[in-house]
Amino acid sequence: MDVIISSNPLYFGKEILSIPSKCCINRHSALLPSYGGLWPVFQAFRSGEKYVGVSVHIMDKKIDAGCVLSYKKIEIGKGDSLADLYEKCFDISAELVCDALDKIRSANYASPEEQFSPSYFSFPTKSHWVQFRKMNGRFI
């Protein structure tokens, strides 16, 4: 097996990461290294970002910290709910995974030129919920 593709919040330990001959890649609903961790679209929205996005990165021992192979920005529209934004993220995910696989096939592990500020989040705190509500955030 050359590559394992992940699109879930599960942590892959050393044993699973060592199975493929090339690498494990993960599809993440954020512009990594910004908004690594859990609930990335929620965190970006409540922080007042203008964009969310999708990144496909090589997985390593640190969560959401591997080399980004492909990404695409998604503008947050005035009336967008979290469900709308996640739908937009998943609509472009297959294209980005295919792009990442092409780069792996050609051994092109160069990160995209645009860089985003690193951040990492776990579950939302009470203050995060307050900020989300102040931003008129909604789930659907």
C-alpha positions in Angstrom: 0.0 0.0 0.0 1.5 3.3 -1.1 -0.8 5.9 0.6 -3.5 5.9 3.3 -6.1 8.7 2.9 -7.8 10.0 6.1 -10.7 12.4 6.4 -11.6 12.1 10.1 -10.6 13.4 13.5 -8.9 10.2 14.6 -5.2 10.2 15.6 -3.0 7.9 13.7 -0.1 6.5 15.8 3.3 5.4 14.7 2.1 1.9 13.8 -0.5 3.1 11.3 1.7 5.9 9.9 4.3 3.3 9.1 2.0 1.0 7.0 2.1 2.8 3.6 5.3 2.9 1.6 4.9 6.6 0.9 2.8 8.4 3.5 -0.6 8.9 5.1 -2.5 12.1 4.1 -5.4 13.8 5.8 -8.1 16.1 4.4 -8.7 18.9 7.0 -11.4 21.7 6.8 -8.9 24.5 7.5 -6.1 26.4 5.9 -3.3 24.6 7.8 -1.3 25.3 9.9 -4.2 27.6 11.0 -7.0 26.0 12.9 -5.5 22.6 13.4 -7.4 20.3 15.8 -11.1 20.1 16.3 -14.0 22.2 15.0 -11.8 24.3 12.6 -14.7 25.9 10.7 -16.4 26.9 13.9 -13.1 28.4 15.2 -12.4 30.3 12.0 -15.9 31.7 11.9 -16.0 32.8 15.6 -12.5 34.4 15.1 -13.9 36.6 12.3 -11.9 35.1 9.5 -12.9 36.0 5.9 -12.0 32.6 4.7 -12.2 28.9 5.7 -10.7 26.3 3.5 -9.5 22.7 3.0 -6.0 21.5 3.3 -4.5 18.1 2.4 -1.4 17.3 4.4 1.0 14.5 5.1 0.3 13.1 8.5 3.0 12.8 11.1 3.1 12.3 14.9 1.9 15.8 15.6 -1.8 16.4 14.9 -2.4 18.5 11.7 1.3 19.5 11.5 2.6 17.7 8.5 3.6 19.2 5.1 0.6 20.8 3.3 0.4 19.4 -0.2 -2.7 21.2 -1.5 -5.3 23.7 -0.2 -8.1 25.9 -1.4 -9.7 29.0 0.3 -13.5 29.4 0.6 -14.9 32.8 1.3 -17.2 33.0 4.2 -20.5 34.5 2.9 -22.7 36.9 4.8 -25.4 34.3 5.4 -23.3 31.2 5.6 -24.0 28.8 8.5 -21.5 26.2 9.7 -23.4 23.6 7.7 -23.1 25.7 4.5 -19.3 26.1 5.0 -18.7 22.4 5.7 -20.7 21.5 2.6 -18.5 23.9 0.6 -15.4 22.3 2.2 -16.5 18.8 1.3 -17.5 19.8 -2.3 -13.8 20.7 -3.1 -12.2 17.9 -1.0 -11.9 15.2 -3.7 -10.2 17.7 -6.1 -7.6 18.6 -3.5 -7.0 14.9 -2.5 -6.4 14.1 -6.2 -4.0 17.1 -6.5 -2.1 15.8 -3.4 -1.9 12.3 -4.8 -0.5 13.7 -8.0 2.2 15.5 -6.1 3.0 12.3 -4.1 3.2 10.3 -7.4 5.7 12.8 -8.8 7.6 13.1 -5.4 6.7 16.9 -5.3 6.4 17.5 -1.6 6.8 21.3 -1.8 4.3 23.2 0.3 2.1 25.8 -1.4 3.6 29.3 -1.5 0.9 31.0 0.7 1.5 30.4 4.4 -1.0 30.8 7.2 -0.4 31.5 10.9 -0.3 28.3 13.0 -3.0 27.8 15.6 -4.5 24.7 17.3 -7.9 24.2 19.0 -9.6 21.5 21.1 -13.2 21.7 22.0 -14.8 25.1 22.1 -14.7 26.9 25.4 -17.5 29.0 26.9 -15.9 32.2 25.7 -15.6 30.7 22.1 -19.4 30.1 22.2 -20.0 33.7 23.3 -17.8 35.0 20.4 -19.6 32.7 18.0 -23.0 34.1 19.0 -21.7 37.7 18.8 -20.7 36.9 15.2 -24.3 35.8 14.5 -23.0 32.3 14.1 -25.5 29.5 13.4 -25.2 25.8 12.7 -27.8 25.5 10.0 
